[in-house]
């Protein structure tokens, strides 16, 4: 059993060099919008970035949204992201939001980010299910979110290899209605550590009995 586990890990490490999938479309009002209409397009073909990179904010090429439109949504609405292909690397999924000082298009993501959604693994005995093997992810914005323009950042942390790979995209939204709650939490990349137990981890051996999600607790508004 240990030999098979190590063999699977070796295969995953080899596969990682050519792996790429991207969050390309925002889901608004239940509709999948055009690719990169409201999502900043990354410029690195292979997609993933690493924990100590400034590109952890919105991926390579994502520091500006000048060529990206901003979607209008209501506070409390359900939005989401659609990918160009399903996630196939093991690891969790997290969503953050950050209020832009002025427009979402001009915001570089250097401010504070609050986590508003996450998909954690399910562990039973020596079996772990990451629950992220799909291409569509939806979540609800806090209903108390203050009106204004925001970046919404989605990431899937691929743990099939070490160091971990981060698949990241940022969408641009303008929130209407809502309350007075302004999200705050961590900054990227300083808010993550390469030594965090949910990032610096061998998921193949020994078998996982628990997993610690990176980042702060989910912010409810």
C-alpha positions as CSV (number, residue, x, y, z in Angstrom):
1,X,0.0,0.0,0.0
2,X,2.8,2.4,0.9
3,X,4.5,1.6,-2.5
4,X,1.3,2.4,-4.4
5,X,0.9,5.6,-2.5
6,X,4.5,6.7,-3.2
7,X,4.0,5.7,-6.9
8,X,0.9,7.9,-7.1
9,X,2.8,10.8,-5.6
10,X,5.6,10.4,-8.1
11,X,3.2,10.4,-11.0
12,X,1.5,13.5,-9.7
13,X,4.8,15.3,-9.4
14,X,5.7,14.5,-13.0
15,X,2.3,15.6,-14.2
16,X,2.6,19.0,-12.3
17,X,5.1,20.4,-14.8
18,X,2.5,20.5,-17.6
19,X,-0.6,21.2,-15.5
20,X,-2.8,24.2,-16.1
21,X,-6.4,25.3,-15.6
22,X,-7.8,28.7,-15.1
23,X,-10.8,30.5,-13.7
24,X,-11.9,32.4,-16.8
25,X,-15.6,33.6,-16.4
26,X,-17.6,35.2,-13.7
27,X,-21.1,33.9,-13.0
28,X,-23.6,36.7,-12.5
29,X,-27.4,36.3,-12.1
30,X,-27.0,32.6,-12.7
31,X,-25.4,33.2,-16.1
32,X,-21.8,32.4,-17.1
33,X,-20.4,35.5,-18.7
34,X,-17.8,35.7,-21.5
35,X,-14.3,34.6,-20.7
36,X,-12.3,37.4,-19.2
37,X,-15.2,39.8,-19.5
38,X,-15.2,40.4,-15.8
39,X,-12.2,38.3,-14.8
40,X,-8.6,39.6,-15.2
41,X,-6.7,37.6,-17.7
42,X,-3.4,36.0,-16.6
43,X,-0.4,36.2,-18.8
44,X,1.4,33.0,-17.7
45,X,0.1,30.2,-19.8
46,X,0.7,27.5,-17.2
47,X,-1.4,29.5,-14.7
48,X,-0.1,28.6,-11.2
49,X,2.0,31.0,-9.0
50,X,3.8,30.4,-5.7
51,X,3.3,31.5,-2.2
52,X,5.9,34.2,-1.9
53,X,5.1,35.9,-5.2
54,X,3.2,39.3,-5.5
55,X,1.3,37.5,-8.3
56,X,-0.5,35.6,-5.5
57,X,-2.9,38.6,-5.4
58,X,-4.4,38.2,-8.9
59,X,-2.0,36.0,-10.9
60,X,0.7,37.1,-13.4
61,X,-0.6,40.0,-15.4
62,X,-3.5,40.6,-13.0
63,X,-2.3,43.7,-11.2
64,X,-4.5,45.9,-13.4
65,X,-8.0,45.5,-14.7
66,X,-8.0,48.3,-17.2
67,X,-9.1,45.9,-20.0
68,X,-11.7,44.1,-17.8
69,X,-15.3,45.2,-17.2
70,X,-16.9,45.4,-13.8
71,X,-20.1,43.5,-13.1
72,X,-22.9,45.1,-11.1
73,X,-24.3,42.7,-8.4
74,X,-26.4,43.1,-5.3
75,X,-25.1,42.6,-1.8
76,X,-26.2,39.1,-0.7
77,X,-26.3,37.8,-4.3
78,X,-24.9,34.5,-5.4
79,X,-22.0,34.8,-7.8
80,X,-19.2,32.4,-8.9
81,X,-16.5,31.4,-11.3
82,X,-16.4,29.1,-14.3
83,X,-13.1,27.4,-15.4
84,X,-11.7,26.4,-18.7
85,X,-11.5,22.8,-17.4
86,X,-12.2,21.1,-14.1
87,X,-9.8,21.1,-11.2
88,X,-7.8,17.9,-11.3
89,X,-5.1,18.5,-8.6
90,X,-5.8,17.7,-5.0
91,X,-6.2,20.7,-2.7
92,X,-8.7,23.2,-1.2
93,X,-10.5,26.1,-2.7
94,X,-10.9,29.6,-1.1
95,X,-12.5,32.8,-2.1
96,X,-11.5,36.3,-0.8
97,X,-12.9,39.8,-1.3
98,X,-11.2,43.2,-1.1
99,X,-12.7,46.7,-1.4
100,X,-11.1,48.9,-4.0
101,X,-10.1,52.4,-2.9
102,X,-11.7,53.8,-6.0
103,X,-12.5,51.6,-9.0
104,X,-12.0,47.9,-9.2
105,X,-10.3,48.3,-12.6
106,X,-7.6,50.5,-11.1
107,X,-7.0,48.4,-7.9
108,X,-3.9,46.3,-7.7
109,X,-5.1,44.1,-4.8
110,X,-2.6,45.4,-2.3
111,X,-5.2,46.1,0.4
112,X,-6.9,43.8,2.9
113,X,-8.7,40.6,1.9
114,X,-11.4,38.8,3.8
115,X,-12.2,35.2,3.1
116,X,-15.9,34.7,2.3
117,X,-16.0,31.1,1.1
118,X,-14.0,27.9,1.2
119,X,-14.2,24.2,0.3
120,X,-12.5,22.0,2.9
121,X,-11.6,18.4,2.4
122,X,-13.6,15.5,3.9
123,X,-11.4,13.0,5.8
124,X,-12.7,9.5,6.7
125,X,-10.1,7.2,8.1
126,X,-7.2,7.3,5.7
127,X,-9.3,8.5,2.8
128,X,-9.5,12.2,1.9
129,X,-11.9,13.9,-0.6
130,X,-11.0,17.4,-1.6
131,X,-14.5,18.1,-3.1
132,X,-13.1,20.5,-5.7
133,X,-13.0,18.3,-8.8
134,X,-15.3,20.4,-10.9
135,X,-15.2,23.5,-13.1
136,X,-17.9,25.7,-11.5
137,X,-17.9,27.3,-8.1
138,X,-20.7,29.5,-6.7
139,X,-20.9,31.3,-3.4
140,X,-23.0,34.1,-1.7
141,X,-21.8,37.6,-1.0
142,X,-22.4,38.8,2.5
143,X,-25.7,40.7,2.6
144,X,-24.2,43.4,4.9
145,X,-21.4,44.2,2.4
146,X,-21.1,47.9,1.8
147,X,-21.8,49.3,-1.6
148,X,-18.8,50.0,-3.8
149,X,-16.3,48.3,-6.1
150,X,-14.4,45.2,-5.2
151,X,-12.0,42.5,-6.3
152,X,-13.2,38.9,-5.8
153,X,-10.3,36.5,-5.7
154,X,-10.6,32.8,-6.1
155,X,-7.8,30.3,-5.6
156,X,-7.3,26.6,-5.7
157,X,-4.2,25.4,-3.9
158,X,-2.8,22.4,-5.6
159,X,-1.0,20.2,-3.2
160,X,0.1,17.4,-5.5
161,X,3.6,18.7,-5.5
162,X,5.9,20.7,-3.2
163,X,6.1,23.6,-3.2
164,X,2.3,24.1,-3.5
165,X,0.9,25.7,-6.6
166,X,-1.7,28.4,-6.5
167,X,-4.3,28.8,-9.2
168,X,-5.7,32.3,-8.8
169,X,-8.0,34.7,-10.6
170,X,-9.6,38.0,-9.7
171,X,-13.1,39.2,-10.8
172,X,-14.3,42.8,-10.7
173,X,-17.6,43.6,-9.2
174,X,-19.6,46.7,-8.2
175,X,-21.9,46.0,-5.2
176,X,-25.2,47.8,-4.8
177,X,-27.5,47.9,-1.8
178,X,-26.2,46.1,1.3
179,X,-25.1,47.6,4.6
180,X,-22.0,49.1,6.0
181,X,-19.7,46.1,6.5
182,X,-16.2,46.5,4.9
183,X,-14.1,43.3,4.7
184,X,-10.7,43.1,6.3
185,X,-8.4,40.2,6.9
186,X,-5.0,39.5,5.3
187,X,-2.8,40.9,2.6
188,X,-1.1,39.0,-0.2
189,X,1.4,37.6,-0.4
190,X,2.4,38.3,3.3
191,X,-0.8,36.7,4.6
192,X,0.4,33.2,3.7
193,X,3.5,31.5,4.8
194,X,5.4,28.8,3.0
195,X,5.6,26.9,6.3
196,X,1.8,26.9,6.9
197,X,0.7,23.3,7.6
198,X,-2.0,23.6,4.9
199,X,0.6,24.7,2.3
200,X,3.9,22.9,3.3
201,X,2.4,19.4,3.3
202,X,2.9,16.0,1.8
203,X,-0.6,14.8,1.1
204,X,0.5,11.3,0.1
205,X,2.4,9.9,3.1
206,X,1.7,9.5,5.9
207,X,-2.1,9.4,5.3
208,X,-3.8,12.6,6.3
209,X,-6.0,12.5,9.4
210,X,-6.6,16.3,9.5
211,X,-6.1,19.4,7.4
212,X,-5.6,23.0,8.4
213,X,-7.1,25.6,6.0
214,X,-4.8,28.5,5.1
215,X,-5.9,32.0,5.8
216,X,-8.3,33.5,8.4
217,X,-11.8,32.3,9.3
218,X,-14.6,32.9,6.8
219,X,-15.9,36.4,7.1
220,X,-19.7,36.6,7.2
221,X,-20.1,40.4,7.2
